[in-house]
Amino acid sequence: MKKIHALVLKSYAGPLLATFFIALFVLLMQFLWKYIDDLVGKGLEWYIIAELMFYASSTFVPLALPLAILLSSLMTFGNLGEHYELVAMKSAGISLRSIMKPLIVLSVFISGFAFYFSNNILPVANLKFKALLYDVRQKKLAVNIKEGIFYNDLEDYVIRVGKKGKDGNTIYRVMVYNHTDHKGNIDVTVADSGIMQSTPDGRFLLFTLYDGYTYQEKVDQKNAKEAFPFQRTYFREQKRKFDLSTFELNRTDEELFKNNYEMLNIKQLNYFIDSLGISLHNRRQGLADNFAQNYKSYLMMDSVYRTAGDTAFIIHPAFIDSLSGDDKLIVTSSALSAARNLKRNLEFQAQTFHSSEEFLRKHKVVWHRKFTLSFACLVLFFIGAPLGAIIRKGGLGMPAVISILFFILYHITSMIGQKSALKGAMEVAPGMWLSSVVLLPLGIFLTYKATTDSPLMDMEIWNKVLGKVNIFKFIRKRKDPNRVSDGPSAPTPQI
């Protein structure tokens, strides 16, 4: 029995690792395609891109792991069935339940690891990934001065190069606008040629200009508005140094992101959920307690009212009729203004409560997601393993197609439940467990059919079942409803 268990585990380990890394690679390529515009042309070091891809791949594990378990279990038992190894084991008196036992134990361990990963590793990976992605997206493009185009990415400078030499460093017809004083185009340098190069450490861009002029408007002099003083300076050689520190990748402090709900473990989520729930309850209770007092303050604005008890305030019905036209207009306008103010206040409070509830639901969604990943690994295993034993097809053909169909069903139901929970259309717990509730009966059904050797996918039986239904006869009856039978027609009666 131990040799059979080792055989099954060995047959399962290869496809599991292969499909997991393939799924991870596909998701990583999707990430690169999505953020390609934020990565290309910024002069990022290779280790920055490698670090970003590593953290990104860590965040894709919750999607890649269930798909890998589903596909690998289906492939493993499909291969065993296709090569009649399952038949040989069953003929030796070993049931399918016993054959699946080592993989069930392994799936439980994988589910436990998935929970540990979601609770301890994934929050840290999300923190590193989101912080680094934010820094990369905020980084400016690398210096790329093109011919005939004004380049304004350098801080406080605008540069235009008429033509570049073949070496890429020699430049002609150069214009440099100095905006360090933030007073407009009052300092302009024009040169016939020059050399553009960066320092070895890449922190500065050096311009060596030849045969040019510097034009400056002296706007800081006393009579500048009347005399418009102007200065022109000729030079044979002039050197300019531009700071490129703004083009470097500045790493943001990760402390700014650590309180985001995606960067928290279960213990921290419990604390935030309790705090947010108590705060929301207190604010609602405070609004309810103060509403009567606020409503009383509006009634106090009227000059005539009578009281009924301690808390009820009723305006006398004859009060409006006793007023003159102008006074009635004033009182009506005052009442409308008070009502509108009260309405705006309630609308603002309702919007604030809605935002707080949505923020609280996001924390609860992340809390449930840490458990749904582990349970999904078990459910998808109990779908893939018995289905592979039933269809008896290995390889990457039919198993891959069937696995993708079931994974799409799992992913769609999961997204529907999550979106509904976030919008408040469903409670958070039923929404997050919707995909598991949908797939669990299917897994139980397939496991039962596989362990009882039910011919679920036997085409001969399906042909017999379908053969009992005469489809063509049904179609003929639908086309000719007056036709009673297909036998010989009755003789025409004689008159």
C-alpha positions, 0 to 999 in steps of 0.5 A, spaced: 500 500 500 505 504 501 508 503 494 501 505 491 501 511 495 508 513 493 506 512 486 500 516 486 504 522 490 509 522 485 504 522 479 501 528 483 507 532 485 510 533 478 503 536 475 502 540 481 508 544 481 508 545 473 501 547 473 502 552 479 508 555 476 505 556 469 499 559 472 503 564 476 507 565 469 500 567 465 498 571 471 505 575 471 505 576 464 498 579 465 500 584 470 506 586 465 501 587 460 497 592 464 503 596 467 507 596 461 507 603 460 509 605 467 515 600 467 518 602 460 522 608 459 524 610 466 531 607 466 529 602 472 535 597 474 534 590 473 533 588 480 528 593 481 523 590 476 525 583 479 523 585 486 517 588 483 515 581 479 517 577 485 512 581 490 507 581 484 507 573 483 506 572 491 500 576 490 497 572 485 498 565 489 491 565 491 489 565 484 494 560 481 494 555 487 486 553 486 487 552 479 493 548 479 490 543 484 484 542 480 488 541 473 493 537 477 488 532 480 484 532 474 491 530 470 493 525 475 487 521 475 486 522 468 493 519 466 492 513 471 485 511 468 487 512 461 493 507 462 489 502 466 492 503 472 486 505 476 483 498 473 489 494 476 488 497 483 481 496 483 482 489 481 487 488 486 481 490 491 484 497 493 478 502 492 478 509 489 477 512 496 484 508 499 487 511 492 485 518 494 487 518 501 494 520 500 492 526 496 487 528 501 492 528 506 496 532 502 491 537 500 489 538 507 496 540 508 496 545 502 490 548 505 493 549 511 499 552 508 494 556 504 491 559 510 498 561 513 500 564 506 494 568 506 494 570 514 502 571 514 505 572 508 500 575 503 499 581 507 507 583 507 507 581 500 501 586 498 505 591 502 511 591 499 508 590 492 503 596 493 509 601 496 514 599 490 509 599 485 507 606 487 514 609 487 515 606 480 509 609 477 511 616 480 518 615 477 519 620 471 521 617 465 528 617 463 531 623 460 530 623 453 531 630 449 528 629 442 530 633 436 525 639 435 521 638 441 521 642 447 523 638 453 520 640 460 521 634 465 527 637 468 525 641 474 525 649 472 528 648 465 526 647 458 530 645 453 530 645 445 535 641 441 534 643 434 539 637 431 543 631 434 549 628 432 550 621 430 554 620 436 548 622 440 552 627 445 553 632 440 547 637 439 546 643 435 541 650 435 540 649 443 535 653 447 535 653 454 529 657 458 531 658 465 525 658 470 528 658 477 526 665 478 519 663 476 518 669 473 517 667 466 521 667 460 526 672 462 533 668 462 534 664 455 540 661 453 541 660 445 548 656 443 550 654 436 552 647 438 554 643 444 555 637 448 550 633 452 553 628 457 551 625 464 556 624 470 558 617 471 553 616 477 547 619 473 546 624 478 547 630 473 546 632 466 552 636 463 551 641 457 557 644 454 555 650 450 559 653 444 558 660 441 552 663 444 548 668 447 544 669 454 538 674 454 536 676 461 531 681 462 532 685 469 525 685 472 528 686 479 531 693 478 527 699 480 525 702 474 524 695 470 517 697 469 518 703 465 525 702 462 525 695 461 532 693 462 535 688 458 542 684 458 545 680 452 552 676 454 556 673 449 560 666 450 565 662 447 564 656 452 559 655 457 557 649 462 550 648 465 549 642 470 542 640 471 540 636 477 537 629 475 535 627 483 528 628 481 528 622 476 531 617 481 526 612 484 524 615 491 522 609 496 516 611 500 516 609 507 512 603 508 509 605 514 504 609 510 501 603 507 501 598 513 494 600 515 490 598 509 486 592 510 489 588 504 496 589 509 493 586 515 492 579 518 486 576 522 488 579 529 489 586 526 483 585 522 479 583 528 481 589 531 479 594 526 473 591 524 471 591 532 473 599 532 470 601 526 463 597 528 463 600 535 465 607 532 459 606 526 454 604 532 456 610 536 455 615 531 448 612 529 446 612 536 449 619 537 445 622 531 439 618 533 439 622 540 441 628 538 436 629 532 430 630 537 434 636 540 436 638 533 429 638 531 427 642 537 432 648 535 428 648 529 422 649 532 425 654 537 426 659 531 418 660 530 415 665 535 409 661 536 408 654 538 405 650 543 408 644 547 404 637 548 408 633 553 416 634 554 418 632 547 413 634 542 412 640 539 406 642 535 405 649 531 398 652 532 394 650 526 391 657 526 398 661 526 399 661 519 392 663 517 393 669 522 399 672 519 399 678 514 401 676 507 409 679 508 409 675 515 406 669 512 412 669 506 417 670 511 415 665 516 414 660 510 421 662 507 424 660 514 420 654 515 423 652 508 430 654 509 430 650 516 427 644 512 432 644 507 438 645 512 435 639 516 435 635 509 442 637 507 445 635 514 441 628 514 444 627 506 451 628 509 450 623 515 447 618 510 453 619 505 458 618 511 455 612 514 455 609 507 462 610 506 463 607 513 459 601 512 463 600 505 470 601 509 467 596 514 465 591 509 472 591 505 475 589 512 470 583 513 471 581 505 479 580 506 477 577 513 473 571 510 478 571 503 483 568 508 479 562 509 475 561 502 482 560 499 484 554 503 477 551 503 477 552 495 483 548 495 479 542 498 473 543 494 477 544 487 481 537 489 474 533 490 472 536 483 478 534 479 480 528 482 474 524 481 472 527 475 479 525 472 477 518 474 471 518 471 473 521 464 480 517 464 483 522 460 490 525 461 495 530 458 493 537 457 488 536 452 481 535 455 483 536 462 485 543 461 479 545 458 475 542 463 479 545 469 478 552 465 471 551 465 470 549 472 475 555 474 471 560 470 465 558 474 469 558 481 472 565 479 465 568 476 461 566 482 467 568 487 467 575 484 459 576 484 459 574 491 465 579 493 462 585 489 455 583 492 458 583 499 462 590 497 456 593 495 451 591 500 447 587 496 449 581 500 451 579 507 459 579 507 459 572 509 454 569 504 457 573 499 464 571 500 462 563 501 458 563 495 463 560 490 464 554 495 457 553 496 456 552 489 461 548 488 461 543 494 455 539 492 458 538 485 464 536 488 460 531 493 456 528 487 462 527 483 466 524 489 460 519 490 459 517 483 467 516 482 467 512 488 461 507 486 464 506 479 458 510 476 458 510 469 457 517 469 461 519 462 460 512 459 458 514 452 454 508 450 449 509 456 448 516 454 447 513 447 442 508 450 438 513 454 438 518 448 436 513 443 429 511 447 427 518 445 425 518 438 427 526 436 425 525 429 418 522 431 417 528 436 419 533 430 414 530 425 409 531 430 410 538 431 410 539 424 404 535 422 399 536 428 393 533 425 397 527 423 395 521 428 399 515 426 404 513 421 400 507 419 396 506 412 390 511 412 383 510 413 379 508 407 374 514 405 367 513 407 362 512 401 356 517 401 
